[in-house]
Amino acid sequence: MNTTAIAPYLNFNGNAREAMTFYKECLGGELTIMDFDNGTPGVMHANLYSGDIVIFASDCPPGTPAITFGTSVSLSINCMSREQVDKFFNALSKGGNIIMPLEDTFWGAYFGMLTDKFGIHWMFNYDDPAKAQKH
């Protein structure tokens, strides 16, 4: 990363490896996973880099309260094409729940929302230059 940026850091209840492997399968890129080094089960830190997409994650350390997933945060991906939106959306929706199907919006974007099988909320957007010029 050559610029200052915010990257989401996701916490899981013991299934960070499964989640991050799933995200790599869906989004592509390079995944690195570091386990706790003292024999404690779980992921201490994982990072996925796929182009400009960056996701960090870990499992909750033993003895800490379990994560309660909420609706206050969504991972939003601004895609480069409708095809990229379709690819990511269709892959991440497997086993999840589609909140808003992909559709052309009144603001000139191709947009949709879902919750994946791990309870993480996602938003996908493609600003269609041809449609955005009309608004």
matplotlib code that plots the C-alpha trace (Angstrom):
import matplotlib.pyplot as plt

x = [0.0, 1.5, -1.1, -2.8, -6.0, -8.5, -8.7, -11.4, -10.2, -12.7, -12.9, -14.3, -15.3, -12.8, -13.6, -11.3, -9.3, -12.5, -13.8, -10.6, -10.1, -13.7, -13.0, -9.8, -11.8, -14.4, -12.2, -8.9, -5.6, -2.9, -3.9, -1.4, -2.5, -0.5, -1.7, -1.2, 2.3, 1.6, -0.5, -3.7, -6.1, -7.1, -5.8, -3.8, -3.7, -4.7, -4.5, -5.9, -4.7, -6.5, -5.7, -7.0, -9.1, -7.5, -9.1, -7.5, -8.9, -8.3, -10.1, -10.9, -8.2, -9.2, -10.8, -12.2, -16.0, -17.4, -18.1, -21.7, -22.3, -24.3, -25.5, -23.5, -20.7, -20.6, -17.7, -18.2, -16.4, -16.4, -15.8, -14.3, -17.1, -20.5, -18.8, -16.6, -19.7, -21.5, -18.5, -17.9, -21.6, -22.5, -19.5, -20.0, -23.8, -23.3, -24.7, -25.6, -28.6, -29.2, -30.4, -30.8, -30.3, -28.0, -29.8, -29.3, -30.1, -31.5, -28.1, -26.5, -24.8, -25.1, -25.5, -26.4, -26.1, -25.8, -24.8, -22.4, -22.5, -20.3, -22.6, -20.5, -22.4, -21.2, -22.1, -21.1, -21.1, -20.1, -20.5, -21.5, -19.9, -22.6, -25.4, -23.7, -23.4, -27.2, -27.7]
y = [0.0, 3.3, 5.6, 6.1, 4.1, 2.5, -1.3, -3.3, -5.6, -8.4, -10.5, -14.0, -16.6, -19.3, -19.4, -16.6, -19.1, -20.4, -16.9, -15.5, -18.6, -18.1, -14.4, -15.3, -17.7, -15.1, -12.0, -13.5, -12.1, -13.1, -14.4, -14.7, -16.4, -16.3, -18.7, -18.0, -19.2, -20.8, -23.7, -21.7, -22.6, -20.0, -17.2, -14.4, -12.3, -12.8, -10.4, -10.5, -8.3, -8.3, -5.2, -2.2, -4.5, -5.1, -7.2, -8.0, -10.6, -12.6, -14.9, -13.6, -14.6, -17.2, -15.7, -12.7, -12.3, -13.8, -11.5, -10.4, -9.5, -6.4, -4.2, -1.1, -1.8, -3.0, -3.7, -1.6, -2.5, 0.0, -2.2, -1.5, -3.1, -4.7, -8.0, -7.6, -6.7, -9.8, -12.0, -10.8, -10.6, -14.0, -15.6, -13.9, -14.5, -18.3, -19.5, -15.9, -13.6, -11.1, -7.8, -5.8, -7.7, -6.1, -3.5, -0.2, 2.6, 6.1, 7.6, 5.9, 3.0, -0.8, -1.7, -4.5, -5.6, -8.9, -10.6, -13.4, -16.8, -15.5, -12.6, -9.9, -7.2, -6.3, -3.5, -3.6, -0.6, 0.2, 3.8, 3.4, 6.5, 6.5, 6.6, 8.9, 11.7, 11.8, 12.8]
z = [0.0, -1.1, 0.4, 3.7, 3.8, 6.1, 6.0, 7.7, 10.5, 11.1, 14.2, 14.3, 16.9, 15.8, 12.1, 10.7, 8.6, 7.0, 6.4, 5.0, 2.7, 1.4, 0.8, -1.2, -3.3, -4.0, -4.4, -5.5, -4.3, -1.8, 1.6, 4.5, 7.8, 11.1, 13.9, 17.6, 18.4, 21.9, 20.8, 21.2, 18.4, 16.0, 13.8, 15.4, 12.2, 8.5, 5.6, 2.2, -0.6, -3.9, -6.0, -3.9, -1.7, 1.7, 4.5, 7.9, 10.3, 13.5, 15.9, 19.3, 21.7, 24.3, 27.4, 25.5, 25.0, 21.8, 18.9, 18.4, 14.8, 14.1, 11.3, 12.0, 9.5, 5.9, 3.6, 0.5, -2.7, -5.6, -8.6, -12.0, -14.1, -14.0, -14.6, -11.5, -9.4, -10.6, -9.9, -6.4, -5.5, -6.8, -5.0, -1.7, -1.6, -1.6, 1.8, 2.7, 2.4, -0.4, 1.2, -2.1, -5.4, -7.9, -9.9, -11.8, -9.4, -9.8, -8.9, -12.0, -10.3, -10.5, -6.8, -4.4, -0.8, 1.0, 4.2, 3.7, 5.4, 8.2, 9.1, 7.4, 5.5, 2.0, -0.5, -4.1, -6.4, -10.0, -11.1, -14.7, -16.5, -19.2, -16.7, -14.2, -16.8, -17.1, -13.5]

ax = plt.figure().add_subplot(projection="3d")
ax.plot(x, y, z, "-o")
ax.set_aspect("equal")
plt.show()
